[in-house]
Amino acid sequence: MQRRGALITPQIQDILKSANTVERIRELFADMHTYDIFILCENLEDDEIAECIKSLGIPVGIELFEQFDDERKKDIFNCFNKEWMADILEEMSPDERADFVVKLPDERVEEILPLVARAERIDIKKLINYKEDSAGSILTTEYAYLPQDVTAKAAIEKIKLQAFDRETIYYIYVIDHDRKLLGIVSLRDILVAPPQQTIREFMNPNVISVNVNDDKEEVARKFSQYDFLAMPVVDDASKLVGIVTVDDVMDVFEEEATEDIYKLGAAGEYLDYMKSHPFMLARQRTVWLLILVVVGCTSALILERNEHALQTAVALSFFIPLLLGAGGNAGTQSSTVVIRGLATEDIKLHDYLLVWRKEVMVGAMVGSIMAVLGALLALVIHSDPRLGLVVGSAMITSVMLAVSLGALLPMLFKKLKLDPALMSGPFITSIVDIVSLLVYFKIAMVILN
């Protein structure tokens, strides 16, 4: 489809220059999914995309506009006149609209907002005031609702009136006159209920909801636990303020996964790689690399302090890379497993002793195998049993300490309200390098002396 998009770009450009642009654009994209239209249009210039949006009209044109990323949205938005800008803000879904408005310059918002219909203007101002990364920042106010005293027959008629501009009508929320959330019914429940039965009689009063101030990552976790298509969002007074839908949660999962991957690689914050200048990428990575260099300098100091031992037994230096590699890899494996467990809540903070014991056992078993191989290698190369004993002892000790650090440091970060993913592979490796060198030279001093 993307290749087809590049091929069809000249055809779309020719249509935009023709006399009957609107009819031909609509004919070209007739019965196509919005995402497919987006793929065919993404290679166009901003002003050409704006023309396509206007030609497609409402709602298809607005849905096409929402497909672009925020930066491209802003560029396309600037190609419209003020009236069209206001129309776009009015017709966008509430959550998409709030996210977009926050990224616009303040002067642009002040210029356009008075032209937006009052209801949408109030909605925008309410949504943009919610905390970033909270449930409020991803909710939509387009939800279906009913009073509790209405009959099933009357409920169907009310839902018909709401259906055309609601995010979903499968879940219908039951509220009182103060919008307090009382219960939930599904569309199926209403359709199969006796016509004269009231909603109160068959609604489910035990509603799973989230608070408007809850972290959106917690919201995403609740979705994975309950497998809902949508979840109500309430304020501190249990009043319904909106819903979060599964498509928004999928975006949260993708965003959080991306952030964690960057942190695990100590690559800084996420940047669009293809659109970022090499200078920006270098500047972001430099900070983390400098931190790692400072930590690494400690390893150099340890080597310098043990210069006499290295001069006495030069063969010790041959096995330093082997030892550091084994410890670093073991620590990274352990930290990866624990960070993932913390993220999915398979591992709780109070499980730290159980996790530590389990990792020590794993480290002992894995380290024993690696120790035997390391000792045999030292014995074969240098024919010195004492050197083999040093390498083997240091190997198993280093691996056991590495997996312990890899397991406990992410849990410590979690306890301190920091992201466990910050305790990434490069950081664990650097810390384990220091510990492994200290262990290696301490064991060498004891055995060789």
C-alpha positions as CSV (number, residue, x, y, z in Angstrom):
1,M,0.0,0.0,0.0
2,Q,2.8,2.4,0.8
3,R,4.5,1.8,-2.5
4,R,1.2,2.3,-4.2
5,G,0.9,5.6,-2.3
6,A,4.1,6.9,-3.9
7,L,2.9,5.8,-7.3
8,I,-0.5,7.4,-7.1
9,T,0.8,10.8,-5.8
10,P,1.2,12.3,-9.3
11,Q,-2.4,11.2,-10.1
12,I,-3.8,12.9,-7.0
13,Q,-1.8,16.1,-7.8
14,D,-3.3,16.2,-11.3
15,I,-6.8,15.8,-9.8
16,L,-6.1,18.7,-7.4
17,K,-5.3,21.0,-10.4
18,S,-8.4,20.0,-12.3
19,A,-11.7,22.0,-12.5
20,N,-13.9,19.4,-10.7
21,T,-11.5,18.5,-7.8
22,V,-14.1,17.7,-5.2
23,E,-16.0,15.2,-7.3
24,R,-12.9,13.4,-8.6
25,I,-11.2,13.2,-5.1
26,R,-14.3,11.7,-3.6
27,E,-14.6,9.3,-6.5
28,L,-11.0,8.3,-6.2
29,F,-11.3,7.5,-2.4
30,A,-14.8,6.2,-2.5
31,D,-15.4,3.3,-0.1
32,M,-11.8,3.3,1.1
33,H,-10.8,3.1,4.8
34,T,-9.4,6.3,6.2
35,Y,-6.0,4.7,6.9
36,D,-5.7,3.6,3.3
37,I,-6.5,7.2,2.1
38,F,-3.8,8.4,4.5
39,I,-1.2,6.0,3.0
40,L,-2.1,7.3,-0.5
41,C,-1.9,11.0,0.6
42,E,1.1,11.1,3.0
43,N,3.6,11.9,0.3
44,L,1.7,15.0,-0.8
45,E,2.6,18.5,0.2
46,D,0.9,20.0,3.2
47,D,-1.3,22.3,1.1
48,E,-2.3,19.4,-1.2
49,I,-3.3,17.3,1.8
50,A,-5.4,20.2,3.1
51,E,-7.2,20.4,-0.3
52,C,-7.9,16.6,-0.1
53,I,-9.3,17.1,3.4
54,K,-11.6,19.9,2.2
55,S,-12.7,17.9,-0.8
56,L,-13.6,14.8,1.3
57,G,-15.5,17.0,3.7
58,I,-16.9,15.9,7.1
59,P,-16.5,13.4,8.6
60,V,-14.0,11.6,6.2
61,G,-11.7,14.6,5.8
62,I,-11.5,15.1,9.6
63,E,-10.7,11.4,10.1
64,L,-7.9,11.7,7.5
65,F,-6.5,14.7,9.3
66,E,-6.4,12.7,12.6
67,Q,-4.2,10.0,10.9
68,F,-1.2,12.3,10.7
69,D,1.3,12.8,13.5
70,D,1.2,16.0,15.6
71,E,4.0,17.8,13.7
72,R,2.5,17.1,10.4
73,K,-1.0,18.0,11.7
74,K,0.3,21.5,12.7
75,D,1.8,22.0,9.2
76,I,-1.4,20.9,7.5
77,F,-3.6,23.0,9.9
78,N,-1.8,26.1,8.9
79,C,-2.8,25.6,5.3
80,F,-6.5,26.2,6.2
81,N,-8.4,29.5,6.7
82,K,-9.7,30.3,10.1
83,E,-13.2,29.0,9.4
84,W,-11.9,25.6,8.4
85,M,-9.5,25.6,11.4
86,A,-12.6,26.0,13.6
87,D,-14.5,23.3,11.8
88,I,-11.7,20.9,12.2
89,L,-11.5,21.5,16.0
90,E,-15.2,21.1,16.3
91,E,-15.3,17.8,14.4
92,M,-12.3,16.1,15.8
93,S,-12.8,13.5,18.5
94,P,-12.4,15.1,21.9
95,D,-9.3,13.3,23.0
96,E,-7.5,13.8,19.7
97,R,-8.6,17.5,19.7
98,A,-7.3,18.1,23.2
99,D,-3.9,16.5,22.4
100,F,-3.7,18.6,19.3
101,V,-4.7,22.0,20.8
102,V,-2.0,21.6,23.6
103,K,0.7,21.4,20.9
104,L,-0.5,24.5,19.0
105,P,1.0,28.0,19.8
106,D,-0.9,29.9,22.4
107,E,-1.6,32.8,20.0
108,R,-3.0,30.4,17.4
109,V,-5.4,28.9,20.0
110,E,-6.5,32.3,21.2
111,E,-7.2,33.3,17.6
112,I,-9.2,30.2,16.6
113,L,-11.0,29.1,19.9
114,P,-13.6,32.0,19.8
115,L,-14.8,30.6,16.4
116,V,-15.4,27.2,17.8
117,A,-18.9,26.2,18.9
118,R,-19.5,26.9,22.6
119,A,-19.9,23.2,23.7
120,E,-16.7,22.1,22.0
121,R,-14.9,25.2,23.3
122,I,-15.9,24.3,26.9
123,D,-14.9,20.6,26.3
124,I,-11.4,21.7,25.0
125,K,-10.7,23.9,27.9
126,K,-11.7,21.1,30.3
127,L,-9.7,18.4,28.7
128,I,-6.5,20.4,28.3
129,N,-6.4,21.1,32.0
130,Y,-6.1,17.4,33.0
131,K,-2.6,16.3,34.0
132,E,-0.3,15.0,31.3
133,D,-0.1,11.2,31.3
134,S,-3.3,10.9,33.4
135,A,-6.5,9.2,32.5
136,G,-8.0,12.6,31.9
137,S,-5.5,13.3,29.1
138,I,-6.7,10.3,27.0
139,L,-10.4,10.3,27.7
140,T,-13.2,11.2,25.3
141,T,-16.5,12.8,26.3
142,E,-18.4,11.1,23.5
143,Y,-20.0,8.3,25.5
144,A,-23.6,6.9,25.6
145,Y,-25.6,7.3,28.8
146,L,-29.0,6.7,30.2
147,P,-31.0,7.6,33.4
148,Q,-31.9,4.6,35.6
149,D,-35.7,5.0,35.5
150,V,-36.1,4.8,31.7
151,T,-37.6,1.6,30.3
152,A,-35.7,-0.7,27.9
153,K,-38.0,0.3,25.0
154,A,-37.4,4.0,25.7
155,A,-33.7,3.4,26.1
156,I,-33.4,2.1,22.6
157,E,-34.9,5.4,21.2
158,K,-32.5,7.5,23.4
159,I,-29.5,5.5,22.2
160,K,-30.6,6.1,18.6
161,L,-30.4,9.8,19.2
162,Q,-26.9,9.6,20.7
163,A,-25.4,6.9,18.4
164,F,-24.3,9.1,15.5
165,D,-21.7,11.1,17.5
166,R,-20.6,8.6,20.2
167,E,-17.3,6.8,20.4
168,T,-19.0,3.5,21.2
169,I,-22.6,2.5,22.1
170,Y,-21.9,-1.0,23.1
171,Y,-21.4,0.1,26.7
172,I,-24.1,2.5,28.1
173,Y,-23.4,4.2,31.4
174,V,-26.2,4.8,33.9
175,I,-26.1,8.2,35.6
176,D,-28.2,10.4,37.8
177,H,-29.1,14.0,37.4
178,D,-25.7,15.0,38.8
179,R,-23.9,12.7,36.4
180,K,-22.9,10.4,39.2
181,L,-22.1,6.9,37.8
182,L,-24.6,4.4,39.1
183,G,-24.1,1.4,36.8
184,I,-23.5,0.0,33.3
185,V,-25.6,-1.9,30.8
186,S,-24.6,-3.3,27.4
187,L,-26.5,-2.7,24.2
188,R,-27.2,-6.5,24.2
189,D,-28.7,-6.3,27.7
190,I,-31.2,-3.6,26.5
191,L,-32.1,-5.4,23.3
192,V,-33.0,-8.7,25.1
193,A,-34.7,-7.1,28.2
194,P,-38.5,-6.9,28.4
195,P,-39.6,-3.6,26.8
196,Q,-41.2,-2.3,30.0
197,Q,-38.4,-3.3,32.4
198,T,-36.5,-0.3,33.7
199,I,-32.7,0.1,33.4
200,R,-32.3,0.0,37.2
201,E,-33.7,-3.5,37.3
202,F,-31.0,-5.1,35.1
203,M,-28.0,-2.7,35.1
204,N,-24.8,-3.8,36.7
205,P,-24.1,-1.5,39.7
206,N,-20.5,-2.8,40.2
207,V,-18.8,-0.7,37.6
208,I,-15.0,-1.0,37.0
209,S,-13.8,2.6,36.6
210,V,-10.7,4.7,36.8
211,N,-10.1,8.1,38.4
212,V,-9.4,11.0,36.1
213,N,-6.1,11.5,37.9
214,D,-4.9,7.9,37.5
215,D,-1.7,7.4,35.5
216,K,-2.6,6.3,32.0
217,E,-0.2,3.3,32.4
218,E,-2.4,2.1,35.3
219,V,-5.4,2.6,33.0
220,A,-3.8,0.5,30.3
221,R,-3.0,-2.2,32.9
222,K,-6.7,-2.3,34.0
223,F,-7.7,-2.8,30.3
224,S,-5.4,-5.8,30.0
225,Q,-6.8,-7.3,33.2
226,Y,-10.5,-6.9,32.4
227,D,-10.5,-7.0,28.5
228,F,-12.9,-4.1,28.2
229,L,-13.5,-2.2,25.0
230,A,-14.1,1.0,27.0
231,M,-13.8,2.1,30.6
232,P,-15.5,4.9,32.4
233,V,-13.5,7.8,34.0
234,V,-14.8,9.4,37.1
235,D,-13.7,12.4,39.2
236,D,-13.2,12.3,43.0
237,A,-17.0,12.7,43.5
238,S,-17.7,9.6,41.3
239,K,-19.2,11.8,38.6
240,L,-18.7,10.4,35.1
241,V,-16.4,12.7,33.1
242,G,-15.7,10.5,30.1
243,I,-14.5,7.2,28.9
244,V,-11.2,5.7,27.7
245,T,-11.5,3.4,24.7
246,V,-9.3,0.5,23.7
247,D,-7.8,2.2,20.7
248,D,-6.4,5.0,23.0
249,V,-5.0,2.3,25.3
250,M,-3.2,0.6,22.4
251,D,-1.5,4.0,21.8
252,V,-0.5,4.1,25.5
253,F,1.0,0.5,25.3
254,E,3.0,1.5,22.2
255,E,4.2,4.7,23.8
256,E,5.2,3.1,27.1
257,A,7.0,0.2,25.3
258,T,8.9,2.7,23.1
259,E,10.0,4.6,26.2
260,D,11.1,1.5,28.0
261,I,13.1,0.2,25.0
262,Y,14.9,3.6,24.8
263,K,15.6,3.5,28.5
264,L,16.8,-0.1,28.4
265,G,19.3,0.9,25.8
266,A,20.3,4.2,27.6
267,A,19.3,6.0,24.4
268,G,17.4,8.9,26.1
269,E,13.9,10.0,25.2
270,Y,12.1,8.9,22.0
271,L,12.8,10.9,18.9
272,D,11.4,10.2,15.4
273,Y,14.6,8.7,14.0
274,M,13.9,9.4,10.3
275,K,13.0,13.0,10.9
276,S,15.7,13.8,13.5
277,H,19.0,15.5,12.5
278,P,22.1,13.5,13.5
279,F,23.1,16.4,15.8
280,M,19.9,15.9,17.8
281,L,20.4,12.2,18.0
282,A,24.0,12.7,19.1
283,R,23.1,15.3,21.7
284,Q,20.5,13.1,23.3
285,R,22.8,10.0,23.4
286,T,25.9,12.0,24.6
287,V,24.4,12.7,28.1
288,W,23.9,9.0,28.8
289,L,27.1,7.9,27.3
290,L,29.0,10.5,29.5
291,I,27.3,9.2,32.6
292,L,28.4,5.6,31.6
293,V,31.9,6.9,31.0
294,V,32.1,8.4,34.5
295,V,30.9,5.1,35.9
296,G,33.4,3.2,33.7
297,C,36.2,5.4,35.1
298,T,35.8,3.6,38.4
299,S,36.8,0.4,36.6
300,A,40.0,2.1,35.3
301,L,40.8,3.2,38.9
302,I,40.4,-0.3,40.2
303,L,42.8,-1.6,37.5
304,E,45.3,1.2,38.4
305,R,45.1,0.4,42.1
306,N,45.8,-3.3,41.3
307,E,48.7,-2.6,38.9
308,H,51.1,-4.5,41.2
309,A,49.0,-7.7,41.1
310,L,48.8,-7.5,37.3
311,Q,52.6,-7.1,37.1
312,T,53.1,-10.0,39.4
313,A,50.7,-12.3,37.5
314,V,50.3,-10.9,34.0
315,A,48.0,-13.7,33.0
316,L,45.3,-12.2,35.3
317,S,44.7,-9.5,32.6
318,F,43.9,-12.1,29.9
319,F,40.8,-13.1,31.7
320,I,39.3,-9.7,32.6
321,P,37.2,-9.4,29.4
322,L,35.9,-12.9,29.9
323,L,34.9,-12.1,33.5
324,L,33.4,-8.8,32.7
325,G,31.4,-10.1,29.8
326,A,30.0,-13.0,31.8
327,G,28.9,-10.8,34.7
328,G,27.5,-8.0,32.5
329,N,25.5,-10.4,30.4
330,A,24.1,-12.3,33.5
331,G,23.2,-9.0,35.2
332,T,21.4,-7.7,32.0
333,Q,19.4,-10.9,31.7
334,S,18.3,-10.7,35.3
335,S,17.4,-7.0,35.1
336,T,15.4,-7.5,31.9
337,V,13.3,-10.3,33.5
338,V,12.6,-8.3,36.6
339,I,11.8,-5.0,34.8
340,R,9.3,-6.8,32.6
341,G,7.8,-8.5,35.7
342,L,7.4,-5.2,37.5
343,A,5.8,-3.7,34.4
344,T,3.2,-6.5,34.1
345,E,2.8,-6.7,37.9
346,D,3.8,-10.4,37.9
347,I,6.5,-9.3,40.4
348,K,5.5,-7.1,43.4
349,L,7.9,-5.1,45.5
350,H,7.2,-7.3,48.5
351,D,8.5,-10.2,46.5
352,Y,12.1,-8.9,46.7
353,L,13.4,-11.7,49.0
354,L,11.8,-14.4,46.9
355,V,13.2,-12.8,43.7
356,W,16.6,-12.5,45.2
357,R,16.8,-16.1,46.4
358,K,15.6,-17.3,43.0
359,E,18.1,-15.3,41.1
360,V,21.0,-16.4,43.4
361,M,20.0,-20.0,42.7
362,V,20.0,-19.3,39.0
363,G,23.3,-17.5,39.2
364,A,24.9,-20.3,41.2
365,M,23.8,-22.9,38.6
366,V,24.8,-20.8,35.5
367,G,27.9,-19.5,37.2
368,S,29.1,-23.0,38.1
369,I,29.0,-24.0,34.5
370,M,30.8,-20.8,33.4
371,A,33.3,-21.2,36.2
372,V,34.3,-24.7,35.2
373,L,34.8,-23.6,31.6
374,G,36.8,-20.5,32.7
375,A,39.0,-22.5,35.0
376,L,39.7,-25.2,32.4
377,L,40.6,-22.5,29.9
378,A,43.0,-20.9,32.3
379,L,44.5,-24.3,33.1
380,V,44.9,-25.3,29.5
381,I,46.5,-22.0,28.4
382,H,48.8,-21.4,31.4
383,S,49.0,-24.7,33.2
384,D,48.6,-23.0,36.5
385,P,46.0,-24.6,38.8
386,R,46.0,-21.5,41.1
387,L,45.1,-19.3,38.1
388,G,42.3,-21.7,37.2
389,L,41.0,-21.5,40.8
390,V,41.1,-17.7,40.7
391,V,39.2,-17.4,37.4
392,G,36.7,-20.1,38.4
393,S,36.0,-18.6,41.8
394,A,35.8,-15.1,40.5
395,M,33.4,-16.2,37.7
396,I,30.8,-17.9,39.9
397,T,31.0,-15.1,42.5
398,S,30.7,-12.4,39.8
399,V,27.7,-14.0,38.1
400,M,25.9,-14.5,41.4
401,L,26.5,-10.9,42.4
402,A,25.5,-9.7,38.9
403,V,22.1,-11.5,38.9
404,S,21.5,-10.2,42.5
405,L,22.2,-6.6,41.4
406,G,20.2,-7.1,38.2
407,A,17.2,-8.2,40.2
408,L,17.3,-5.8,43.2
409,L,18.4,-2.5,41.6
410,P,15.2,-2.2,39.4
411,M,13.1,-3.0,42.4
412,L,14.9,-0.3,44.4
413,F,14.2,2.2,41.7
414,K,10.5,1.1,41.7
415,K,10.5,1.6,45.5
416,L,12.0,5.1,45.0
417,K,9.2,6.0,42.5
418,L,11.6,5.9,39.6
419,D,11.2,4.0,36.4
420,P,12.8,0.6,36.8
421,A,13.7,0.7,33.1
422,L,16.3,3.4,33.9
423,M,18.4,0.5,35.4
424,S,19.1,-0.5,31.9
425,G,21.5,-3.0,30.4
426,P,24.4,-0.5,30.0
427,F,24.0,0.7,33.6
428,I,23.8,-2.8,35.0
429,T,26.8,-3.8,32.9
430,S,28.9,-0.8,34.1
431,I,28.0,-1.5,37.8
432,V,28.7,-5.2,37.4
433,D,32.1,-4.4,35.8
434,I,33.1,-2.6,38.9
435,V,31.9,-5.3,41.3
436,S,33.5,-8.1,39.1
437,L,36.9,-6.4,39.1
438,L,36.9,-5.9,42.9
439,V,35.9,-9.5,43.4
440,Y,38.5,-10.8,40.8
441,F,41.5,-8.9,42.4
442,K,40.4,-9.7,45.9
443,I,40.3,-13.5,45.1
444,A,43.6,-13.2,43.2
445,M,45.3,-11.6,46.2
446,V,44.0,-14.3,48.6
447,I,44.9,-17.3,46.4
448,L,48.1,-16.1,44.6
449,N,49.7,-14.7,47.7
